[in-house]
Amino acid sequence: MRALIGIFTASVLLVSGPVLAKDAGWYTGLGITYTDFKVDAGALGTARDKTPGFLVLGGYQISPHIAFEGELAYSGEAKDSVNGTQVNVNYNSWTVGIVGNLPIGDVFDVFAKFGATYGQGEYTIGDVKTTARDGGYTVGGGAGMSIGAVDLRLRYEVQRVRLDNSDVVDNPTRLGLDVLFWF
């Protein structure tokens, strides 16, 4: 599977890069997120909360259709009570991925994203505090609008991360609004 993804990516880069390089460039951005946490607290049950957060991202667009992007997200602090036990979660993630863009005219586009995610969470279940970290993946998509050198993007992403191969499974679903600046 990895070999197929590598061959596909290399093919797209070789074919689209030289032809469409006029629209290449670096970008950076900030985003406001709203994350829906669902955490398996083992025998206690499932904790769930929604919380605001933010992200910082940057990338390089090699053509109007393909970009490579990295992001650092802070998803805020989620709190819930499961069967009378307080559950608190602080979660950060780092993601690198490929973004496929489909321009619609000169102003609008839709995009899809697939990437590898590394997540780190601090969990407090009752009186027990745990720091857990592990990798997973992110899939997402959304729509964007260009206003001069600034792009606005509305994104929806789902991350799947099993932290430290434990019963603590963090699957944040993130809705965000990003502002991108090109240089």
C-alpha positions in Angstrom: 0.0 0.0 0.0 2.8 2.4 0.9 4.5 1.6 -2.4 1.3 2.4 -4.3 0.9 5.7 -2.5 4.6 6.6 -3.3 4.2 5.7 -7.0 1.0 7.7 -7.3 2.5 10.7 -5.5 5.7 10.6 -7.6 3.6 10.3 -10.8 1.4 13.3 -10.0 4.5 15.4 -9.0 6.3 14.5 -12.3 3.3 15.2 -14.5 1.7 18.2 -12.8 4.7 20.0 -11.3 6.5 21.4 -14.4 3.2 22.2 -16.2 1.5 23.9 -13.4 4.4 25.4 -11.4 3.3 29.0 -12.1 0.8 28.6 -9.3 3.3 27.2 -6.8 4.1 28.9 -3.6 4.5 28.9 0.2 1.7 29.7 2.5 1.1 29.9 6.3 -2.0 30.3 8.3 -3.9 30.4 11.5 -7.1 28.6 12.3 -9.8 28.6 14.9 -11.1 25.1 15.7 -14.0 23.5 17.4 -13.2 20.0 18.5 -15.6 17.2 19.4 -13.7 14.8 21.7 -14.8 11.2 22.3 -12.5 9.4 24.8 -12.9 5.8 25.9 -12.3 5.9 29.7 -12.1 2.1 30.0 -14.5 0.4 32.4 -16.0 3.8 33.3 -17.5 4.4 29.8 -17.0 7.1 27.2 -16.3 10.8 28.0 -17.4 13.3 25.4 -17.1 17.1 25.2 -16.7 19.9 22.6 -14.1 22.6 23.0 -12.6 25.5 21.0 -8.9 25.6 20.1 -6.5 26.9 17.5 -4.0 25.7 14.9 -1.0 27.0 13.1 -0.3 25.6 9.6 2.1 26.0 6.7 2.7 24.4 3.4 3.9 24.5 -0.1 1.6 24.3 -3.1 3.4 22.7 -6.0 0.4 23.2 -8.4 -3.2 24.4 -8.3 -4.1 20.8 -7.4 -1.5 19.6 -4.9 0.0 20.9 -1.7 2.0 19.5 1.1 1.0 20.8 4.5 2.0 20.7 8.2 -0.1 21.8 11.2 0.2 22.1 14.9 -3.1 22.1 16.7 -4.1 22.8 20.3 -7.6 21.5 20.8 -8.3 23.0 24.2 -9.4 21.3 27.4 -12.4 19.0 27.3 -14.2 18.1 30.5 -16.9 15.5 31.2 -18.2 13.4 34.1 -18.6 9.6 33.5 -20.6 7.7 36.1 -19.7 10.4 38.7 -16.0 10.4 37.8 -14.5 13.6 36.4 -12.6 13.2 33.1 -10.4 16.1 31.8 -8.4 16.1 28.5 -5.8 18.4 27.0 -4.8 17.4 23.5 -2.2 18.6 21.0 -1.5 17.2 17.6 1.1 17.5 14.8 0.0 16.5 11.3 1.9 16.4 8.0 -0.1 15.6 4.9 -1.0 16.0 1.3 -3.8 18.3 0.2 -5.6 17.8 -3.1 -7.3 21.0 -4.4 -10.0 21.3 -7.1 -10.2 25.0 -8.2 -13.7 26.2 -9.1 -13.2 29.3 -11.2 -10.7 31.9 -10.0 -12.1 32.4 -6.5 -13.4 29.1 -5.0 -11.9 25.7 -4.4 -12.7 22.4 -2.6 -10.0 20.3 -1.1 -9.3 17.0 0.6 -6.5 16.1 3.0 -4.8 12.9 4.1 -2.0 12.9 6.6 0.0 11.3 9.4 -0.8 12.6 12.9 1.2 12.4 16.1 -1.0 13.2 19.1 -0.2 13.9 22.7 -2.8 14.1 25.4 -2.9 14.7 29.2 -5.8 12.8 30.7 -7.1 13.1 34.2 -9.6 10.4 35.1 -10.7 10.9 38.7 -7.4 11.4 40.6 -5.2 9.6 38.1 -3.3 11.8 35.6 -1.8 10.2 32.5 0.2 11.6 29.6 -0.2 9.5 26.5 1.1 9.8 22.9 1.0 7.9 19.7 0.5 8.2 16.0 -2.5 7.9 13.8 -4.0 9.5 10.7 -6.1 12.5 9.7 -8.6 12.7 6.8 -10.5 15.8 6.0 -11.8 18.2 3.5 -13.5 21.5 3.0 -14.0 24.5 0.8 -12.0 27.7 0.3 -12.3 31.2 -1.1 -9.5 33.5 -2.3 -9.5 37.2 -1.6 -6.3 38.6 -3.1 -3.2 37.2 -1.3 -5.4 35.8 1.5 -7.5 32.6 1.4 -10.3 31.6 3.8 -10.9 27.9 4.3 -13.6 26.1 6.1 -12.3 22.6 7.0 -13.7 19.4 8.6 -11.2 16.8 9.8 -11.4 13.5 11.6 -8.3 12.2 13.4 -7.9 8.6 14.6 -5.3 8.1 17.3 -4.9 5.3 19.8 -2.7 6.8 22.5 0.1 4.5 23.8 -1.9 1.5 22.6 -4.1 1.8 25.7 -7.8 1.9 26.3 -7.6 5.7 26.0 -8.7 6.3 22.4 -8.9 9.9 21.3 -10.8 10.5 18.1 -11.2 14.3 17.8 -13.4 15.6 15.0 -12.5 19.1 14.2 -14.4 21.9 12.4 -12.3 25.0 11.7 -12.0 28.3 9.9 -8.5 29.0 8.5 -6.9 32.2 7.2 -4.0 31.5 4.8 -1.4 34.0 3.7 0.7 33.4 0.5 4.3 34.5 0.0 
